[in-house]
Amino acid sequence: MKAFGRATNALRLFWRTLRSPAMHLSLGFLTLGGFIAGVIFWGGFNTALEITNTEEFCVGCHEMQDNVFEELKTTIHYNNRSGVRATCPDCHVPHNWTSKIARKMQASKEVWGKVFGTIDTREKFLDMRLTLAQHEWARLKANDSLECRNCHDYDSMDLTRQGGRAAQIHRTYLATGEATCIDCHKGIAHQLPDMTGIQQGVRALPVAEPAYH
C-alpha cells in the first residue's frame, strides 16, 4: 500500500512538473534541458535534410527512376570525360540554406502527387511533362539560373574556346543580364516536351543544342 502511495505521489509530482516546470525546476536545469533538446532537434532535422538531398532519395520512387533518371544517364551531365557528375539536387535544390528550406517545403506538396498517383505511369508522366518542365523553367528563370551558375560561371568562361555563335550569345545576353542560362539551355539533362508554340532562346535566336535529336 505504501509503495502504491509513493508511486501515486511520484506521478502527481511528475504531472505538476510538466504543467508548470518553472515552479519545480531551476532555471539552470531548464536552460540546459532546452539546449540539449535543441541540439537533438537540430541534429535530427539536418540529418533528415541531408538524406532527402541525395540522388538516391530522389530516384527512390519509380516515377523518377523509370523516367527522368534514365534520360539523365545518357547525357553529358551524367557521363563525361572529366568525371564530374551533376546529380538531381545539384540542379533542382538551391544550395543556400534559406532557399533550400523553401524548396523543401514546396516539394512536400509533391507527396500528394505520389499518394494519388499523378504520374505513376509512363503515359501520365508524358501528359504532365510540359507542365512539370514549365514549373522548373520558371523557377530557374526567377533565380537567374542559380543552380546552373553554381558550376558554370560566366567570368570563368574562355569565350575564345567556344563556338562563334555560343560566344556571341553569351557575350551579348548572358554578360549583360538580358538572358539567363535556362532561356536557351532547355532539354540538356532530360528530354524536351512537345515545344509546339513555345518560344525558345532569346529574341528568336536558335535554342542551344538539346541532349536529344
Summary of the structure (lengths in Angstrom):
residues: 213
radius of gyration: 25.9
end to end distance: 84.7
largest distance: 93.8
contacts: 486
relative contact order: 0.08
helix: 61%
strand: 0%
